[in-house]
Each structure stands twice: as C-alpha cells, then as structure tokens.
Amino acid sequence: MGIKQWARDIKRDVVALYIAGRDPRTPWHAKAVAFAIAVYALSPIDLIPDFIPILGYLDDLVIVPLGILLAVYLIPADLMAEFRRAASERGRMPAHLLGAAFIIGVWSVGLLAISYWAYYRFWQA
C-alpha cells in the first residue's frame, strides 16, 4: 500500500469515525473516542500549528492515526465495516467548527495561564 492510499484510508476512517460517534449502536466509550478524534481531525485549526518545525506535523502524522487506531479497536468490526462503507459513499466531510472552538479554547486558556504567570512573576515582584 502506497502513501496516497494510506492517506485516503485515513480520510475515509475519519469520516467513518464521525459517523460512528453519532450512531446509537456504537458503545459509549468508543463513541467518545471516535467523535473526539473525528472532530479534532476535521477541525480547521490544529492544536500545534503547522508552521512550528517538526512539532507542527506531529498531530497529523502521529496523534490522529494513533487515535484512529484506538477508536477502530474499540468499535465492533461489523459496525466499523458498515461505517467505512457509509463514509466511502458520503465522501469528504466539511471542516468541523466544534473542533476549531475546542482548539481556540485550549490556546486561550494557555495564553491566559502564561499571562497570569508573567504578570505575577515580573510585575508583582
């Protein structure tokens, strides 16, 4: 299997996990993992921006595929096969704004924490 086929399979599995996360037959723990991975992968904003050398692509090359593997492991094989078929028919999902909101929230909390630390470290000496 080539890199292009692997990338297509990842995209299909992200859509399949999005479908699995919304399907009532999916066990709740698998649903939580599947939906979280799908929302993050479909988010238009990365947790680690791509312009940061090496780390910027870490989520795309490691975190998302490992999350997909975990979610696929947790979902019963017959259901996952059905979700993959549905994902192949459905095609590409649009960017998910819930994932973008989560990433913006994480960055905001991080910036607030750094600002709070800097204020008390340097200006309240």
LUMTORTOR-476988 format. One record per atom (N, C-alpha, C, O): residue number from 1; x, y negated, z; atom name. Coordinates in steps of 0.1 Angstrom, whole numbers, m for minus. Example, Ala and Ser with C-alpha at 12.3 -4.5 7.8 and 13.67 -1.06 7.14 Angstrom:
2
lumfi nr:1 u:132 v:57 w:78 atom:N
lumfi nr:1 u:123 v:45 w:78 atom:CA
lumfi nr:1 u:132 v:33 w:78 atom:C
lumfi nr:1 u:142 v:33 w:85 atom:O
lumfi nr:2 u:128 v:22 w:71 atom:N
lumfi nr:2 u:137 v:11 w:71 atom:CA
lumfi nr:2 u:129 v:0 w:79 atom:C
lumfi nr:2 u:134 v:m11 w:80 atom:O
END
This chain:
125
lumfi nr:1 u:9 v:12 w:0 atom:N
lumfi nr:1 u:0 v:0 w:0 atom:CA
lumfi nr:1 u:9 v:m12 w:0 atom:C
lumfi nr:1 u:18 v:m13 w:8 atom:O
lumfi nr:2 u:6 v:m22 w:m9 atom:N
lumfi nr:2 u:14 v:m34 w:m10 atom:CA
lumfi nr:2 u:9 v:m45 w:m1 atom:C
lumfi nr:2 u:m1 v:m43 w:6 atom:O
lumfi nr:3 u:16 v:m55 w:0 atom:N
lumfi nr:3 u:13 v:m67 w:9 atom:CA
lumfi nr:3 u:0 v:m73 w:5 atom:C
lumfi nr:3 u:m8 v:m77 w:13 atom:O
lumfi nr:4 u:m3 v:m74 w:m8 atom:N
lumfi nr:4 u:m16 v:m80 w:m13 atom:CA
lumfi nr:4 u:m28 v:m72 w:m8 atom:C
lumfi nr:4 u:m38 v:m77 w:m3 atom:O
lumfi nr:5 u:m26 v:m59 w:m9 atom:N
lumfi nr:5 u:m37 v:m50 w:m4 atom:CA
lumfi nr:5 u:m39 v:m51 w:11 atom:C
lumfi nr:5 u:m50 v:m51 w:16 atom:O
lumfi nr:6 u:m28 v:m52 w:18 atom:N
lumfi nr:6 u:m28 v:m53 w:33 atom:CA
lumfi nr:6 u:m35 v:m66 w:36 atom:C
lumfi nr:6 u:m44 v:m66 w:46 atom:O
lumfi nr:7 u:m32 v:m77 w:29 atom:N
lumfi nr:7 u:m39 v:m90 w:32 atom:CA
lumfi nr:7 u:m54 v:m89 w:29 atom:C
lumfi nr:7 u:m62 v:m95 w:37 atom:O
lumfi nr:8 u:m57 v:m83 w:18 atom:N
lumfi nr:8 u:m72 v:m81 w:15 atom:CA
lumfi nr:8 u:m79 v:m73 w:26 atom:C
lumfi nr:8 u:m90 v:m76 w:30 atom:O
lumfi nr:9 u:m72 v:m62 w:31 atom:N
lumfi nr:9 u:m78 v:m54 w:41 atom:CA
lumfi nr:9 u:m80 v:m62 w:54 atom:C
lumfi nr:9 u:m90 v:m60 w:61 atom:O
lumfi nr:10 u:m70 v:m71 w:57 atom:N
lumfi nr:10 u:m71 v:m79 w:69 atom:CA
lumfi nr:10 u:m83 v:m88 w:68 atom:C
lumfi nr:10 u:m91 v:m90 w:77 atom:O
lumfi nr:11 u:m84 v:m95 w:57 atom:N
lumfi nr:11 u:m96 v:m104 w:54 atom:CA
lumfi nr:11 u:m109 v:m97 w:55 atom:C
lumfi nr:11 u:m118 v:m102 w:62 atom:O
lumfi nr:12 u:m110 v:m85 w:49 atom:N
lumfi nr:12 u:m122 v:m77 w:50 atom:CA
lumfi nr:12 u:m125 v:m73 w:64 atom:C
lumfi nr:12 u:m137 v:m74 w:69 atom:O
lumfi nr:13 u:m115 v:m69 w:72 atom:N
lumfi nr:13 u:m117 v:m65 w:86 atom:CA
lumfi nr:13 u:m121 v:m76 w:95 atom:C
lumfi nr:13 u:m129 v:m74 w:104 atom:O
lumfi nr:14 u:m116 v:m88 w:92 atom:N
lumfi nr:14 u:m121 v:m100 w:100 atom:CA
lumfi nr:14 u:m136 v:m102 w:98 atom:C
lumfi nr:14 u:m143 v:m105 w:107 atom:O
lumfi nr:15 u:m140 v:m101 w:85 atom:N
lumfi nr:15 u:m154 v:m103 w:83 atom:CA
lumfi nr:15 u:m162 v:m91 w:89 atom:C
lumfi nr:15 u:m173 v:m93 w:94 atom:O
lumfi nr:16 u:m157 v:m79 w:88 atom:N
lumfi nr:16 u:m163 v:m68 w:94 atom:CA
lumfi nr:16 u:m164 v:m69 w:109 atom:C
lumfi nr:16 u:m175 v:m66 w:115 atom:O
lumfi nr:17 u:m154 v:m75 w:115 atom:N
lumfi nr:17 u:m155 v:m77 w:130 atom:CA
lumfi nr:17 u:m165 v:m88 w:134 atom:C
lumfi nr:17 u:m171 v:m87 w:144 atom:O
lumfi nr:18 u:m166 v:m98 w:125 atom:N
lumfi nr:18 u:m176 v:m108 w:127 atom:CA
lumfi nr:18 u:m190 v:m102 w:127 atom:C
lumfi nr:18 u:m199 v:m105 w:135 atom:O
lumfi nr:19 u:m192 v:m93 w:117 atom:N
lumfi nr:19 u:m205 v:m86 w:117 atom:CA
lumfi nr:19 u:m207 v:m77 w:129 atom:C
lumfi nr:19 u:m218 v:m76 w:135 atom:O
lumfi nr:20 u:m196 v:m70 w:133 atom:N
lumfi nr:20 u:m197 v:m61 w:145 atom:CA
lumfi nr:20 u:m200 v:m69 w:157 atom:C
lumfi nr:20 u:m207 v:m64 w:166 atom:O
lumfi nr:21 u:m194 v:m81 w:158 atom:N
lumfi nr:21 u:m197 v:m89 w:170 atom:CA
lumfi nr:21 u:m211 v:m93 w:172 atom:C
lumfi nr:21 u:m215 v:m97 w:183 atom:O
lumfi nr:22 u:m218 v:m93 w:161 atom:N
lumfi nr:22 u:m232 v:m97 w:161 atom:CA
lumfi nr:22 u:m242 v:m86 w:161 atom:C
lumfi nr:22 u:m254 v:m88 w:161 atom:O
lumfi nr:23 u:m237 v:m74 w:159 atom:N
lumfi nr:23 u:m246 v:m62 w:158 atom:CA
lumfi nr:23 u:m249 v:m56 w:172 atom:C
lumfi nr:23 u:m240 v:m54 w:180 atom:O
lumfi nr:24 u:m262 v:m53 w:175 atom:N
lumfi nr:24 u:m265 v:m48 w:188 atom:CA
lumfi nr:24 u:m260 v:m34 w:190 atom:C
lumfi nr:24 u:m260 v:m30 w:202 atom:O
lumfi nr:25 u:m257 v:m26 w:180 atom:N
lumfi nr:25 u:m252 v:m13 w:182 atom:CA
lumfi nr:25 u:m237 v:m12 w:187 atom:C
lumfi nr:25 u:m233 v:m2 w:191 atom:O
lumfi nr:26 u:m230 v:m23 w:186 atom:N
lumfi nr:26 u:m216 v:m24 w:190 atom:CA
lumfi nr:26 u:m216 v:m24 w:205 atom:C
lumfi nr:26 u:m223 v:m32 w:211 atom:O
lumfi nr:27 u:m207 v:m16 w:211 atom:N
lumfi nr:27 u:m206 v:m16 w:226 atom:CA
lumfi nr:27 u:m202 v:m30 w:230 atom:C
lumfi nr:27 u:m194 v:m37 w:223 atom:O
lumfi nr:28 u:m206 v:m35 w:242 atom:N
lumfi nr:28 u:m204 v:m49 w:246 atom:CA
lumfi nr:28 u:m189 v:m52 w:247 atom:C
lumfi nr:28 u:m185 v:m63 w:243 atom:O
lumfi nr:29 u:m180 v:m43 w:252 atom:N
lumfi nr:29 u:m166 v:m47 w:253 atom:CA
lumfi nr:29 u:m160 v:m48 w:239 atom:C
lumfi nr:29 u:m151 v:m56 w:237 atom:O
lumfi nr:30 u:m164 v:m39 w:230 atom:N
lumfi nr:30 u:m159 v:m40 w:216 atom:CA
lumfi nr:30 u:m165 v:m53 w:209 atom:C
lumfi nr:30 u:m158 v:m59 w:201 atom:O
lumfi nr:31 u:m177 v:m56 w:212 atom:N
lumfi nr:31 u:m183 v:m68 w:207 atom:CA
lumfi nr:31 u:m176 v:m80 w:211 atom:C
lumfi nr:31 u:m174 v:m89 w:203 atom:O
lumfi nr:32 u:m172 v:m81 w:224 atom:N
lumfi nr:32 u:m165 v:m93 w:229 atom:CA
lumfi nr:32 u:m151 v:m95 w:222 atom:C
lumfi nr:32 u:m148 v:m106 w:217 atom:O
lumfi nr:33 u:m144 v:m84 w:220 atom:N
lumfi nr:33 u:m131 v:m84 w:214 atom:CA
lumfi nr:33 u:m132 v:m87 w:199 atom:C
lumfi nr:33 u:m125 v:m96 w:194 atom:O
lumfi nr:34 u:m142 v:m81 w:192 atom:N
lumfi nr:34 u:m144 v:m82 w:178 atom:CA
lumfi nr:34 u:m148 v:m97 w:175 atom:C
lumfi nr:34 u:m143 v:m103 w:166 atom:O
lumfi nr:35 u:m157 v:m102 w:182 atom:N
lumfi nr:35 u:m162 v:m116 w:180 atom:CA
lumfi nr:35 u:m151 v:m126 w:183 atom:C
lumfi nr:35 u:m150 v:m135 w:175 atom:O
lumfi nr:36 u:m144 v:m124 w:193 atom:N
lumfi nr:36 u:m133 v:m133 w:197 atom:CA
lumfi nr:36 u:m122 v:m133 w:186 atom:C
lumfi nr:36 u:m118 v:m144 w:182 atom:O
lumfi nr:37 u:m118 v:m122 w:181 atom:N
lumfi nr:37 u:m108 v:m121 w:170 atom:CA
lumfi nr:37 u:m113 v:m127 w:158 atom:C
lumfi nr:37 u:m106 v:m135 w:151 atom:O
lumfi nr:38 u:m126 v:m124 w:154 atom:N
lumfi nr:38 u:m131 v:m129 w:142 atom:CA
lumfi nr:38 u:m133 v:m144 w:142 atom:C
lumfi nr:38 u:m129 v:m151 w:133 atom:O
lumfi nr:39 u:m137 v:m150 w:153 atom:N
lumfi nr:39 u:m139 v:m164 w:155 atom:CA
lumfi nr:39 u:m125 v:m171 w:154 atom:C
lumfi nr:39 u:m124 v:m181 w:148 atom:O
lumfi nr:40 u:m115 v:m165 w:161 atom:N
lumfi nr:40 u:m102 v:m171 w:160 atom:CA
lumfi nr:40 u:m96 v:m171 w:146 atom:C
lumfi nr:40 u:m90 v:m180 w:142 atom:O
lumfi nr:41 u:m98 v:m159 w:140 atom:N
lumfi nr:41 u:m92 v:m158 w:126 atom:CA
lumfi nr:41 u:m99 v:m167 w:116 atom:C
lumfi nr:41 u:m93 v:m171 w:107 atom:O
lumfi nr:42 u:m112 v:m169 w:118 atom:N
lumfi nr:42 u:m120 v:m177 w:109 atom:CA
lumfi nr:42 u:m119 v:m192 w:112 atom:C
lumfi nr:42 u:m124 v:m200 w:104 atom:O
lumfi nr:43 u:m112 v:m195 w:123 atom:N
lumfi nr:43 u:m111 v:m209 w:127 atom:CA
lumfi nr:43 u:m102 v:m217 w:118 atom:C
lumfi nr:43 u:m92 v:m212 w:113 atom:O
lumfi nr:44 u:m106 v:m229 w:114 atom:N
lumfi nr:44 u:m98 v:m237 w:105 atom:CA
lumfi nr:44 u:m85 v:m243 w:112 atom:C
lumfi nr:44 u:m77 v:m248 w:105 atom:O
lumfi nr:45 u:m84 v:m241 w:125 atom:N
lumfi nr:45 u:m73 v:m247 w:133 atom:CA
lumfi nr:45 u:m66 v:m235 w:140 atom:C
lumfi nr:45 u:m73 v:m227 w:146 atom:O
lumfi nr:46 u:m53 v:m234 w:139 atom:N
lumfi nr:46 u:m45 v:m224 w:146 atom:CA
lumfi nr:46 u:m42 v:m228 w:160 atom:C
lumfi nr:46 u:m40 v:m240 w:163 atom:O
lumfi nr:47 u:m40 v:m218 w:169 atom:N
lumfi nr:47 u:m36 v:m221 w:182 atom:CA
lumfi nr:47 u:m22 v:m227 w:182 atom:C
lumfi nr:47 u:m18 v:m236 w:189 atom:O
lumfi nr:48 u:m13 v:m221 w:174 atom:N
lumfi nr:48 u:0 v:m225 w:172 atom:CA
lumfi nr:48 u:1 v:m231 w:158 atom:C
lumfi nr:48 u:0 v:m223 w:148 atom:O
lumfi nr:49 u:2 v:m244 w:156 atom:N
lumfi nr:49 u:2 v:m249 w:142 atom:CA
lumfi nr:49 u:13 v:m243 w:134 atom:C
lumfi nr:49 u:24 v:m241 w:138 atom:O
lumfi nr:50 u:10 v:m242 w:121 atom:N
lumfi nr:50 u:20 v:m235 w:111 atom:CA
lumfi nr:50 u:32 v:m243 w:109 atom:C
lumfi nr:50 u:42 v:m237 w:105 atom:O
lumfi nr:51 u:32 v:m256 w:112 atom:N
lumfi nr:51 u:44 v:m264 w:109 atom:CA
lumfi nr:51 u:55 v:m261 w:120 atom:C
lumfi nr:51 u:67 v:m266 w:118 atom:O
lumfi nr:52 u:52 v:m255 w:131 atom:N
lumfi nr:52 u:62 v:m251 w:141 atom:CA
lumfi nr:52 u:70 v:m239 w:136 atom:C
lumfi nr:52 u:64 v:m228 w:133 atom:O
lumfi nr:53 u:83 v:m240 w:134 atom:N
lumfi nr:53 u:91 v:m229 w:128 atom:CA
lumfi nr:53 u:89 v:m216 w:135 atom:C
lumfi nr:53 u:89 v:m216 w:148 atom:O
lumfi nr:54 u:88 v:m206 w:128 atom:N
lumfi nr:54 u:86 v:m192 w:133 atom:CA
lumfi nr:54 u:74 v:m190 w:141 atom:C
lumfi nr:54 u:65 v:m181 w:137 atom:O
lumfi nr:55 u:72 v:m197 w:152 atom:N
lumfi nr:55 u:60 v:m195 w:161 atom:CA
lumfi nr:55 u:47 v:m199 w:154 atom:C
lumfi nr:55 u:37 v:m193 w:157 atom:O
lumfi nr:56 u:48 v:m208 w:144 atom:N
lumfi nr:56 u:36 v:m212 w:137 atom:CA
lumfi nr:56 u:29 v:m201 w:129 atom:C
lumfi nr:56 u:17 v:m201 w:128 atom:O
lumfi nr:57 u:37 v:m191 w:125 atom:N
lumfi nr:57 u:31 v:m180 w:117 atom:CA
lumfi nr:57 u:29 v:m168 w:126 atom:C
lumfi nr:57 u:24 v:m157 w:121 atom:O
lumfi nr:58 u:33 v:m168 w:139 atom:N
lumfi nr:58 u:32 v:m157 w:148 atom:CA
lumfi nr:58 u:17 v:m152 w:149 atom:C
lumfi nr:58 u:15 v:m140 w:149 atom:O
lumfi nr:59 u:8 v:m161 w:151 atom:N
lumfi nr:59 u:m6 v:m157 w:152 atom:CA
lumfi nr:59 u:m11 v:m150 w:139 atom:C
lumfi nr:59 u:m19 v:m141 w:140 atom:O
lumfi nr:60 u:m7 v:m156 w:128 atom:N
lumfi nr:60 u:m12 v:m150 w:115 atom:CA
lumfi nr:60 u:m6 v:m136 w:113 atom:C
lumfi nr:60 u:m12 v:m127 w:107 atom:O
lumfi nr:61 u:7 v:m134 w:117 atom:N
lumfi nr:61 u:14 v:m122 w:113 atom:CA
lumfi nr:61 u:13 v:m111 w:124 atom:C
lumfi nr:61 u:15 v:m99 w:122 atom:O
lumfi nr:62 u:11 v:m115 w:137 atom:N
lumfi nr:62 u:12 v:m106 w:148 atom:CA
lumfi nr:62 u:m1 v:m106 w:156 atom:C
lumfi nr:62 u:m7 v:m95 w:158 atom:O
lumfi nr:63 u:m6 v:m117 w:161 atom:N
lumfi nr:63 u:m17 v:m117 w:170 atom:CA
lumfi nr:63 u:m30 v:m113 w:164 atom:C
lumfi nr:63 u:m37 v:m104 w:169 atom:O
lumfi nr:64 u:m33 v:m118 w:152 atom:N
lumfi nr:64 u:m45 v:m114 w:145 atom:CA
lumfi nr:64 u:m45 v:m99 w:141 atom:C
lumfi nr:64 u:m55 v:m93 w:144 atom:O
lumfi nr:65 u:m35 v:m94 w:135 atom:N
lumfi nr:65 u:m35 v:m80 w:132 atom:CA
lumfi nr:65 u:m36 v:m71 w:144 atom:C
lumfi nr:65 u:m43 v:m61 w:144 atom:O
lumfi nr:66 u:m29 v:m74 w:155 atom:N
lumfi nr:66 u:m30 v:m66 w:167 atom:CA
lumfi nr:66 u:m44 v:m67 w:173 atom:C
lumfi nr:66 u:m49 v:m57 w:178 atom:O
lumfi nr:67 u:m50 v:m78 w:173 atom:N
lumfi nr:67 u:m64 v:m80 w:178 atom:CA
lumfi nr:67 u:m73 v:m72 w:169 atom:C
lumfi nr:67 u:m83 v:m66 w:175 atom:O
lumfi nr:68 u:m71 v:m72 w:156 atom:N
lumfi nr:68 u:m80 v:m64 w:147 atom:CA
lumfi nr:68 u:m78 v:m49 w:151 atom:C
lumfi nr:68 u:m88 v:m42 w:152 atom:O
lumfi nr:69 u:m66 v:m44 w:153 atom:N
lumfi nr:69 u:m63 v:m30 w:156 atom:CA
lumfi nr:69 u:m70 v:m26 w:169 atom:C
lumfi nr:69 u:m77 v:m16 w:170 atom:O
lumfi nr:70 u:m70 v:m35 w:179 atom:N
lumfi nr:70 u:m77 v:m32 w:192 atom:CA
lumfi nr:70 u:m92 v:m32 w:190 atom:C
lumfi nr:70 u:m98 v:m22 w:195 atom:O
lumfi nr:71 u:m97 v:m41 w:183 atom:N
lumfi nr:71 u:m112 v:m41 w:181 atom:CA
lumfi nr:71 u:m116 v:m29 w:173 atom:C
lumfi nr:71 u:m126 v:m23 w:176 atom:O
lumfi nr:72 u:m109 v:m25 w:162 atom:N
lumfi nr:72 u:m112 v:m14 w:154 atom:CA
lumfi nr:72 u:m112 v:m1 w:163 atom:C
lumfi nr:72 u:m120 v:8 w:161 atom:O
lumfi nr:73 u:m102 v:0 w:172 atom:N
lumfi nr:73 u:m101 v:11 w:181 atom:CA
lumfi nr:73 u:m113 v:12 w:190 atom:C
lumfi nr:73 u:m118 v:23 w:193 atom:O
lumfi nr:74 u:m118 v:1 w:194 atom:N
lumfi nr:74 u:m129 v:0 w:204 atom:CA
lumfi nr:74 u:m143 v:3 w:197 atom:C
lumfi nr:74 u:m152 v:7 w:204 atom:O
lumfi nr:75 u:m144 v:1 w:184 atom:N
lumfi nr:75 u:m157 v:2 w:177 atom:CA
lumfi nr:75 u:m158 v:17 w:172 atom:C
lumfi nr:75 u:m148 v:22 w:166 atom:O
lumfi nr:76 u:m169 v:24 w:174 atom:N
lumfi nr:76 u:m170 v:37 w:168 atom:CA
lumfi nr:76 u:m168 v:37 w:153 atom:C
lumfi nr:76 u:m172 v:28 w:146 atom:O
lumfi nr:77 u:m161 v:48 w:149 atom:N
lumfi nr:77 u:m156 v:49 w:135 atom:CA
lumfi nr:77 u:m168 v:48 w:125 atom:C
lumfi nr:77 u:m166 v:41 w:114 atom:O
lumfi nr:78 u:m179 v:54 w:127 atom:N
lumfi nr:78 u:m190 v:53 w:118 atom:CA
lumfi nr:78 u:m196 v:39 w:117 atom:C
lumfi nr:78 u:m199 v:35 w:106 atom:O
lumfi nr:79 u:m196 v:32 w:128 atom:N
lumfi nr:79 u:m201 v:18 w:127 atom:CA
lumfi nr:79 u:m191 v:9 w:120 atom:C
lumfi nr:79 u:m195 v:1 w:112 atom:O
lumfi nr:80 u:m178 v:11 w:123 atom:N
lumfi nr:80 u:m168 v:3 w:116 atom:CA
lumfi nr:80 u:m168 v:5 w:101 atom:C
lumfi nr:80 u:m166 v:m4 w:94 atom:O
lumfi nr:81 u:m170 v:18 w:97 atom:N
lumfi nr:81 u:m171 v:20 w:82 atom:CA
lumfi nr:81 u:m183 v:13 w:76 atom:C
lumfi nr:81 u:m182 v:7 w:65 atom:O
lumfi nr:82 u:m194 v:13 w:84 atom:N
lumfi nr:82 u:m206 v:5 w:79 atom:CA
lumfi nr:82 u:m203 v:m10 w:78 atom:C
lumfi nr:82 u:m207 v:m16 w:69 atom:O
lumfi nr:83 u:m196 v:m15 w:88 atom:N
lumfi nr:83 u:m193 v:m29 w:89 atom:CA
lumfi nr:83 u:m183 v:m33 w:78 atom:C
lumfi nr:83 u:m184 v:m44 w:72 atom:O
lumfi nr:84 u:m174 v:m24 w:75 atom:N
lumfi nr:84 u:m164 v:m27 w:64 atom:CA
lumfi nr:84 u:m171 v:m27 w:50 atom:C
lumfi nr:84 u:m168 v:m35 w:42 atom:O
lumfi nr:85 u:m181 v:m18 w:48 atom:N
lumfi nr:85 u:m189 v:m18 w:36 atom:CA
lumfi nr:85 u:m196 v:m31 w:35 atom:C
lumfi nr:85 u:m197 v:m37 w:24 atom:O
lumfi nr:86 u:m203 v:m35 w:45 atom:N
lumfi nr:86 u:m211 v:m47 w:45 atom:CA
lumfi nr:86 u:m202 v:m59 w:43 atom:C
lumfi nr:86 u:m205 v:m69 w:36 atom:O
lumfi nr:87 u:m190 v:m59 w:49 atom:N
lumfi nr:87 u:m180 v:m70 w:47 atom:CA
lumfi nr:87 u:m175 v:m71 w:32 atom:C
lumfi nr:87 u:m174 v:m82 w:27 atom:O
lumfi nr:88 u:m173 v:m59 w:26 atom:N
lumfi nr:88 u:m169 v:m59 w:12 atom:CA
lumfi nr:88 u:m180 v:m65 w:3 atom:C
lumfi nr:88 u:m177 v:m72 w:m7 atom:O
lumfi nr:89 u:m192 v:m62 w:6 atom:N
lumfi nr:89 u:m204 v:m67 w:m2 atom:CA
lumfi nr:89 u:m206 v:m82 w:1 atom:C
lumfi nr:89 u:m209 v:m90 w:m8 atom:O
lumfi nr:90 u:m203 v:m86 w:13 atom:N
lumfi nr:90 u:m206 v:m100 w:17 atom:CA
lumfi nr:90 u:m195 v:m110 w:12 atom:C
lumfi nr:90 u:m198 v:m121 w:8 atom:O
lumfi nr:91 u:m183 v:m105 w:12 atom:N
lumfi nr:91 u:m172 v:m113 w:7 atom:CA
lumfi nr:91 u:m166 v:m122 w:18 atom:C
lumfi nr:91 u:m166 v:m117 w:30 atom:O
lumfi nr:92 u:m161 v:m133 w:15 atom:N
lumfi nr:92 u:m154 v:m142 w:24 atom:CA
lumfi nr:92 u:m164 v:m150 w:33 atom:C
lumfi nr:92 u:m174 v:m154 w:28 atom:O
lumfi nr:93 u:m160 v:m151 w:46 atom:N
lumfi nr:93 u:m168 v:m159 w:55 atom:CA
lumfi nr:93 u:m163 v:m173 w:55 atom:C
lumfi nr:93 u:m151 v:m175 w:53 atom:O
lumfi nr:94 u:m172 v:m183 w:57 atom:N
lumfi nr:94 u:m167 v:m197 w:58 atom:CA
lumfi nr:94 u:m159 v:m199 w:71 atom:C
lumfi nr:94 u:m160 v:m190 w:81 atom:O
lumfi nr:95 u:m152 v:m209 w:72 atom:N
lumfi nr:95 u:m145 v:m213 w:85 atom:CA
lumfi nr:95 u:m155 v:m214 w:96 atom:C
lumfi nr:95 u:m166 v:m219 w:94 atom:O
lumfi nr:96 u:m151 v:m209 w:108 atom:N
lumfi nr:96 u:m160 v:m209 w:119 atom:CA
lumfi nr:96 u:m156 v:m220 w:128 atom:C
lumfi nr:96 u:m145 v:m221 w:133 atom:O
lumfi nr:97 u:m166 v:m229 w:131 atom:N
lumfi nr:97 u:m164 v:m241 w:139 atom:CA
lumfi nr:97 u:m163 v:m238 w:154 atom:C
lumfi nr:97 u:m157 v:m246 w:161 atom:O
lumfi nr:98 u:m168 v:m227 w:158 atom:N
lumfi nr:98 u:m167 v:m223 w:172 atom:CA
lumfi nr:98 u:m152 v:m221 w:176 atom:C
lumfi nr:98 u:m147 v:m225 w:186 atom:O
lumfi nr:99 u:m145 v:m214 w:167 atom:N
lumfi nr:99 u:m131 v:m212 w:169 atom:CA
lumfi nr:99 u:m123 v:m225 w:169 atom:C
lumfi nr:99 u:m114 v:m226 w:177 atom:O
lumfi nr:100 u:m127 v:m234 w:160 atom:N
lumfi nr:100 u:m120 v:m247 w:160 atom:CA
lumfi nr:100 u:m122 v:m254 w:173 atom:C
lumfi nr:100 u:m113 v:m261 w:178 atom:O
lumfi nr:101 u:m135 v:m254 w:178 atom:N
lumfi nr:101 u:m138 v:m261 w:190 atom:CA
lumfi nr:101 u:m130 v:m255 w:202 atom:C
lumfi nr:101 u:m125 v:m262 w:211 atom:O
lumfi nr:102 u:m128 v:m241 w:202 atom:N
lumfi nr:102 u:m120 v:m235 w:212 atom:CA
lumfi nr:102 u:m106 v:m239 w:212 atom:C
lumfi nr:102 u:m100 v:m242 w:222 atom:O
lumfi nr:103 u:m100 v:m239 w:200 atom:N
lumfi nr:103 u:m86 v:m243 w:198 atom:CA
lumfi nr:103 u:m84 v:m258 w:203 atom:C
lumfi nr:103 u:m74 v:m261 w:209 atom:O
lumfi nr:104 u:m93 v:m267 w:199 atom:N
lumfi nr:104 u:m92 v:m281 w:203 atom:CA
lumfi nr:104 u:m93 v:m282 w:218 atom:C
lumfi nr:104 u:m86 v:m290 w:224 atom:O
lumfi nr:105 u:m102 v:m274 w:224 atom:N
lumfi nr:105 u:m103 v:m274 w:238 atom:CA
lumfi nr:105 u:m90 v:m269 w:245 atom:C
lumfi nr:105 u:m86 v:m276 w:255 atom:O
lumfi nr:106 u:m84 v:m259 w:240 atom:N
lumfi nr:106 u:m71 v:m254 w:246 atom:CA
lumfi nr:106 u:m61 v:m265 w:245 atom:C
lumfi nr:106 u:m53 v:m268 w:254 atom:O
lumfi nr:107 u:m59 v:m271 w:233 atom:N
lumfi nr:107 u:m50 v:m282 w:231 atom:CA
lumfi nr:107 u:m53 v:m294 w:240 atom:C
lumfi nr:107 u:m44 v:m300 w:246 atom:O
lumfi nr:108 u:m65 v:m297 w:242 atom:N
lumfi nr:108 u:m69 v:m308 w:251 atom:CA
lumfi nr:108 u:m66 v:m306 w:265 atom:C
lumfi nr:108 u:m60 v:m315 w:272 atom:O
lumfi nr:109 u:m68 v:m294 w:270 atom:N
lumfi nr:109 u:m65 v:m290 w:284 atom:CA
lumfi nr:109 u:m50 v:m291 w:286 atom:C
lumfi nr:109 u:m45 v:m296 w:296 atom:O
lumfi nr:110 u:m43 v:m285 w:276 atom:N
lumfi nr:110 u:m28 v:m286 w:276 atom:CA
lumfi nr:110 u:m23 v:m300 w:277 atom:C
lumfi nr:110 u:m14 v:m303 w:285 atom:O
lumfi nr:111 u:m28 v:m309 w:268 atom:N
lumfi nr:111 u:m23 v:m323 w:268 atom:CA
lumfi nr:111 u:m27 v:m330 w:281 atom:C
lumfi nr:111 u:m19 v:m338 w:286 atom:O
lumfi nr:112 u:m39 v:m327 w:287 atom:N
lumfi nr:112 u:m42 v:m333 w:300 atom:CA
lumfi nr:112 u:m33 v:m328 w:311 atom:C
lumfi nr:112 u:m29 v:m336 w:319 atom:O
lumfi nr:113 u:m30 v:m315 w:311 atom:N
lumfi nr:113 u:m21 v:m310 w:321 atom:CA
lumfi nr:113 u:m7 v:m316 w:320 atom:C
lumfi nr:113 u:m1 v:m320 w:330 atom:O
lumfi nr:114 u:m2 v:m318 w:308 atom:N
lumfi nr:114 u:11 v:m324 w:306 atom:CA
lumfi nr:114 u:11 v:m339 w:310 atom:C
lumfi nr:114 u:20 v:m344 w:317 atom:O
lumfi nr:115 u:0 v:m346 w:307 atom:N
lumfi nr:115 u:m1 v:m360 w:310 atom:CA
lumfi nr:115 u:m2 v:m361 w:326 atom:C
lumfi nr:115 u:4 v:m370 w:331 atom:O
lumfi nr:116 u:m10 v:m353 w:332 atom:N
lumfi nr:116 u:m11 v:m353 w:347 atom:CA
lumfi nr:116 u:3 v:m350 w:353 atom:C
lumfi nr:116 u:7 v:m358 w:362 atom:O
lumfi nr:117 u:10 v:m340 w:348 atom:N
lumfi nr:117 u:23 v:m337 w:354 atom:CA
lumfi nr:117 u:33 v:m349 w:352 atom:C
lumfi nr:117 u:40 v:m353 w:361 atom:O
lumfi nr:118 u:33 v:m354 w:339 atom:N
lumfi nr:118 u:42 v:m365 w:336 atom:CA
lumfi nr:118 u:39 v:m378 w:345 atom:C
lumfi nr:118 u:48 v:m385 w:350 atom:O
lumfi nr:119 u:26 v:m381 w:347 atom:N
lumfi nr:119 u:22 v:m392 w:355 atom:CA
lumfi nr:119 u:28 v:m391 w:369 atom:C
lumfi nr:119 u:34 v:m400 w:374 atom:O
lumfi nr:120 u:25 v:m379 w:375 atom:N
lumfi nr:120 u:29 v:m378 w:389 atom:CA
lumfi nr:120 u:44 v:m375 w:390 atom:C
lumfi nr:120 u:50 v:m377 w:401 atom:O
lumfi nr:121 u:51 v:m370 w:380 atom:N
lumfi nr:121 u:65 v:m368 w:380 atom:CA
lumfi nr:121 u:73 v:m380 w:378 atom:C
lumfi nr:121 u:83 v:m382 w:385 atom:O
lumfi nr:122 u:69 v:m389 w:369 atom:N
lumfi nr:122 u:77 v:m400 w:365 atom:CA
lumfi nr:122 u:72 v:m414 w:370 atom:C
lumfi nr:122 u:80 v:m423 w:373 atom:O
lumfi nr:123 u:59 v:m415 w:372 atom:N
lumfi nr:123 u:54 v:m429 w:376 atom:CA
lumfi nr:123 u:49 v:m429 w:390 atom:C
lumfi nr:123 u:47 v:m440 w:396 atom:O
lumfi nr:124 u:48 v:m418 w:397 atom:N
lumfi nr:124 u:44 v:m418 w:411 atom:CA
lumfi nr:124 u:56 v:m413 w:420 atom:C
lumfi nr:124 u:54 v:m406 w:430 atom:O
lumfi nr:125 u:68 v:m417 w:417 atom:N
lumfi nr:125 u:80 v:m413 w:424 atom:CA
lumfi nr:125 u:81 v:m418 w:438 atom:C
lumfi nr:125 u:90 v:m415 w:445 atom:O
END
